[in-house]
Amino acid sequence: MADLLSAESLAALFTLTSLEVVLGIDNVIFIAILCGRLPEADRERARRFGLLLAVVARVMLVLAIGWVMGLTKPLIQLGSMSLTGKDIILLLGGLFLVFKATKEIHHKLHQATADATSSMKRKSLTAVLAQILMIDVVFSLDSVITAVGMTEGLARPIPIMIAAILLSVAGMLVFSRSIVLFIERHPAVKILALSFLLLIGVLLVAEGFGHHIPKGYIYFAMAFSFFVEMLQLWTVQRPPAGTRAQETQY
């Protein structure tokens, strides 16, 4: 217990929790997009189950840390480039995200017929949760491997990593409903969120092929785009000063 409450362990816990929250944002966005395709009665349940699956995926990967780290060994040789198990998982997950985001953007921009819309709303909860679980594993894999590097040298790293996962998902559970409702209320933000998923998918594919792109650049671009969109929403919803003055005169 003394090892877990040491200053070094608490600092690692805080850092890892912050990391998990940041890395979990794209997970929450993905869950929000998929939940929007369900009947309204199932959306809240899908959101909670989706986050529960995220916890299970991360904890299982932490407990199987030996297998996870074994995924960094080369499996396939393509000329001068070798692919590891991690690379293959990131590649497949990235392609899935690119496909899913592109498909959702297509449905959003090209209005579907009434029959197609009805079939989308009848999408089963099981199918949505299966897709969430798949992408949870992809997102979790990268964050767990990063966590291993950050906790290297600690006496008991596994409890620290599990505690960070539980704390971060608890925070996401509190704010995820607001994120889901906000995305559903603003179609332009939904397109922006899908663009984020498309960008993350391309990032995962690039990493799968061994091209490391610093995630800070990606998150900065996403944050700047979101800030500009919020300014746009604020400008549209707030009437011009001259209009308010005229309304006051009348």
N, C-alpha and C positions, 0 to 999 in steps of 0.2 A: 504493500500500500504506500509505503514511503517513496518507492520509485515512481509510482503513478502521480503522486502529489508534489514531486520535485519541480523546481522552477523550469528546468529544461523540458520536462514532460508537459507541463501546463502551457508553455510557449508553443510546443509542437502541436498540442491539442487545438489551441486558438488558431494557429496558422493553417492546420489541416481543415478545420471547420470552415474557415473563410474560403479556402480553396474549393472545398466540396460545394459550398453555396454558389460560388461563381461558376463552377463546372456544371452545376445542376440547373442553371437558368435555361440552357438549351433543352434540357430534359423536360422541364416544366412547359416550355413552349410547344414541344412535340406532343406532350400529353394534352395540352389545351387544344391544339389543332385537331387531334384525333377525337377528343371528346365532343367537339362541335359537330361531328358526323353522326353522333348517336341521338336517339330520342331524348328529349329534355329530362325525362324521368331517370335515365340511366347515367347522365353526365357526371353528377356528383359522386356516384358510386365508382364510376370508371376513374375519376380523378384520384380518389383515395386509394383504390386498388393499384393504380399505376405507380403512385409514390411508394406504396407498400412493396411492390415488386422491385422498385429501385433499391430499397433498403435490403431486401433479400439478396438481390444480385450482388450488391457491393459487399455485404457481410460474407456471402459464400465465397467470393473471390479472395477476400482477405484471409479466410480460414484455409483456402486452398492456395496459399501464397507460393508454395513450392512449385505447383503446377503452373501458376501464372508467370513466375519468373522463368520457367522453362520455355515459355512461348517466345522468349527473346533469342532462342537458338535458331540458326538458319535451317530451313526445311526444303526450300526450292531454289535452284540456281538458274537465273535467267541471264546468260551472258556474264557480264561483270557484276550484275546485281543479284543479291540473294534475298529471298523473302522468308521471314520468320512466321511463326504461328500468329503472333500479334499483328504483323503486317497484313496477313490474309484476313483476319477478323476486321481490322480497321478498313481494309479495302472493300470488303463485302458490306460492312455497315455504312460506309460512305456512299457506295453505289445505291444502297437502299434508300438513304436519306435524299440523295439527288433525285431518284425516281419518284419518291413519295412527295417531295416538295414541288417538283415539276408538275406532277399529276394534280395536286391540290390547287396550284396556281392556275392551271388550265381550266379546272372546274370553276374557279372563282371568276376568272376574266371572261370566259365564254359561258354565258348563262345556260345551265342545263335545262332540259325539258322538264315538265312537271313529273313525268313518270320516272325520269332519272333521279330527280331530287327525292322522290319518295323512296326509291331503292336505296339511296345513300343514307337516308334517315333510318332505314330498317337494318342498317349494318349492325351485326351482332356484337354484343359486349365481349364475347370470347375472342372474336377476331381482332378487335381493337386491343385487348389486353395482350394477345400474342405478339402483336406488332410492338407494343410498348415494352414488353419483356425483351424482345430482340434488341431494340435500340438501347435499353437499359444496360444490357451486357456490354455493348460496344462502348458506351460512355463510361461505364464503371471500370472497364479494363484499363483505360488510359489513366484515370484518376487513381486507381489502386497502385499501379506501377509508379506513378509520380509520388504517391504517399510513402511507398517503400523507400524511395531515395531520400525523402524528407525526414523519415524517422530512423534513418541509419545511425547506429551508435547508441540508441536508447536501450535501456535494459529490458523493457517490456513494450515493444512497439505495437503488437496486435491489439491489446485493449485500447490503446490511444487511438488507433485507426477506427476501430468499431465505435468508440464514443464520438469521434468526429463525424462519422456517418450518421449516427442517430441524431445528433444535435442539428446537423445541417438539414436533414430531411424533416425534422420537426419544424424548423424555420420555414422550409419550403411549403409544408402542409398549411401553415398559417396564412401565407401570402398567395398560394397557388390559386385559390378560389377567386381572389380579386383579379389575378392575372388572366384567368380563364374568362371571367365576365367582361373584363376590359377589352380583350381581343375580340370577343363575340359582338360587343356593342359597336366596334369601330372597324369596318371592313378594310380601310386603308392600313390600319395597324396589323390586321391579319395577313395582308399581302406582304408587309414588311417582315413579319415574323416568319412567314414561309421563305422569304428571301434569306433570312438569317440561317434557317435550316439548310437551304441550298448551299450557302457559303460554307457552313460547317461540314456538309457532305463532301464538298470539293476539298476542304482541308484534310478530312480523313482519308480520302483517296490519295492525295499527295503524300501524306505520311505513310500510307500503305506501300507506296512506291519508293519510300526512303527519302523524300524531300521534306525536311523539317521546316515548317513555317512557324515562327514565334506566335503563340496564341494571343499575346498582348496586342499585336497589330489587328488581329481579327476582332477582339473584344472592343478595342478602341473604335474601329470602324462601325461596329454594331451600336455602341453607345452614342456615337456622333449622329448616326442615322436616326436613332430613336429620339434624340434631343431635337433634331430638326423637325421630325414628325410631330412631336409634342408642341413645338412652337406653331406649326401649321394648324393643329387642332385648336390651340388657344386663340389664334388669330381668327379662325372661322367662327368659333363659338362666341367671341367677344365682339359686339357691334362697334363700328367706328365711333370716335368721340363726337363727330358732327351729327351722326344719327341719334345718339343719346340726347344731345342738346335739343334737336328738333322735337323728339318725343316729349321732352320736358316742357317745351313751349306749348305743345298741343294739350 
